[in-house]
Amino acid sequence: MNKKKIGIVLGILLVCLLILFLNPKEKPKEENILYSKQFENVIYRFKQEDYALGQNWIISIEKSTDFGKTFTKMNEEGLTVSQKPLFSILDPTLIFAIKSENLQKYNDYLGIYVSHDEGKTFQNAKILYDKDSIEILTIEKPPYKQNQDLLLLCSIYTLNDQRDGYQTKELFFQSTDQGLTWTLKEEKKSQ
């Protein structure tokens, strides 16, 4: 073979290797990790498994007991969330996955999933809030603990008190049943 043919063959091989190793459709595994939390040597993480209808993701939760060397999938059935989910892992018995930062009234503000068994199963939490003029609750901060209270910070965009403009109000919801039901604790104007 002459040098020109060898150069062409090497060029083709180089292009093939670049396509194989730099394929933009293939993400490195770690890019699929959406959120993680460590408790001593145990790590829990939410991972994107696949795409779902309507620009949604199917996610799972995994657990490692060896500082992240190996992971075990905890939930058999994946959860469907938007591409802007929120997460909170307060402890192994209080894990939250929120489908979207905006929860819709027509869907009874469903979309907060809670697990009490390390993510093996999830239940849909219920926000008890019914104001005729409010169609969307925006989750500003996923469930968190303050002192002994389990809280969820949301906001709404609504008419101001003078009814001549709009304002954002913060809504603090509290749960007394480990995140299954949320009731309004406090409402205040955003600064």
N, C-alpha and C positions, 0 to 999 in steps of 0.2 A: 504494500500500500504506500502511496506517496504521502507526503506531509500534508497536502491539502485535504485528502480524504480522512486522514487521521484527525485533523483539526475539526472537520465537520462532524465526525462521529463523537468526538469528545464534547463538542458544543451541544449536540443533541442529548447526550448523556447528562450534561450539566443542567440543561433546561428541564429534563425529566426529573432529576433529583430535586431541583428547586420547586417544581410543581408538587412533587410528592411531600416534601417537608415543609413547605410554606403555603400549603393550601389554605386560603382564608376561610373556607367553610368549616374547617376543623379547628375548634378552639382547644387550647391546652386545658386539661382537666380542671386545674385550679381556677380558671376563669368562670366556671360554673358555680362556684361557691358564692352564695348570696349574703350569708351572715353566719358568724360562729361565736361561741361563748365557751370559755374554759372554766371549769371548777376543779382545782387541783390537777390531777392527772387525767381527768375526763373532759373531753371536748365534744360539744354538740354543734352541728352545722346544718344549715339549710342549703340544699343543692338543687340547681335546675337540672331536671332529668330530660325534658323534652319540650317541644312547643305544642300548644293546644290551639283550638279554634279561636278566632277573634283576637289575635295578637296576645294571647295568654301563655303562661308557662305552666308546666306540670313540675311540681317540686317534691322533694323528699327530705327527710331529716335523717342524719347519720350520727353515730356515736363512736367515739374512740376512747379506749381505756388505757392506751399506751402512749399518751402525749402526742397523738396525731400520726403515728406510724401506720396504723391500719384503722379502717372505719367499717362499721356495720350499719346497714340500712335498717332504720327502726320501723318505718311505716310501710305496710304492704301496699296500701292504696295511696297513690300520690294525691297531693292537693293541687287544685287549679287556682292560680293567682294571676293578676295582671303583671305587666312588665315593670310595675312600680310598687312591689309589695313592701310591707313593713314587718319587722320581726322583733320579738322580745323573748328572751329566755331568762326568767327570773331565778329559777332553780329547776332541777330535773322534773319536778312535779307541777310546774307552772310555765308552760311554753305556749307562745302566741305566734301565729302567722296571720297577717292581715292582708286580705286579697288585694286591696287597693287603698290608696290614701283617701279616696272619696267614696263614701257609702251612700247609696241611693234610698230615698224614702219608699219608692215603689217596690223595693225589694226588702222592706222592713229593716233597713240598715244592716242587713246580714253581710257577712264577709270577714268577721273576726273568728278565727278558729283557735280553740284552746285545747291543750293536751295536759292531762294530769298523770300520764304514765310514760314519761320520757319520749313522747312523740310516737308511740305505737298507734294510738288512735286520737282523733281530733273530733271535737264537737263544735257546732256553730253557736257562738255566743249571741245574745240578744241585747240590743240597746233599747231601753224603754224610754222613748222620746217621741212625742207626737205634737208637732206644731204645724198647723195647716200651711203656713207660708214657707216652710223650710223643706226643700227637696233633697239637699245634699249636706251631709256631715263630713267635714274634712278632718282626718286624723292628723293632729299636729305632733303628738308624741305617743308612741305605742304604750301599752300597759306598763306601769312602773309602780314601785312601792315608795310611799312617803310615810315615815314612821311605820305604823302598822296598817295603813290604808292602802288598798289596791286601787290605783287611779288610772284614768284614761283622759288625755287632753284632746279635745276636738275644737273646731271653730265653725261658725256659720257666718254667712254674709247676708245681712238683713237690713230692713229700713231702720233708720235711727229713731230715737224717741220723739223727735219733732216731726217725723214723717216727711222730711224735705230732702233727704239724702240717704246714703247707705253707710253702714258700719260693719266692722267685723267684731263678733263677740266670741269670747272663749267660753267653752263649756267643759266643766270638770265633771266627769262621770266616776262613780265609785261602784265597786263590786264587793259584795259581802259573801259571795258563794264561789270564790276561787275563779272568777272571770267568766262565769256562765251567763250572768245577768248584770247589766249596767244601768244604774239610775242616776239622774242628774243630782249632783251635789252642790254645784255653784255655777253661776253664770256671771261673767263680767266683760266689760268692754275691753278690747285690745288697745294697747298703748300705741 
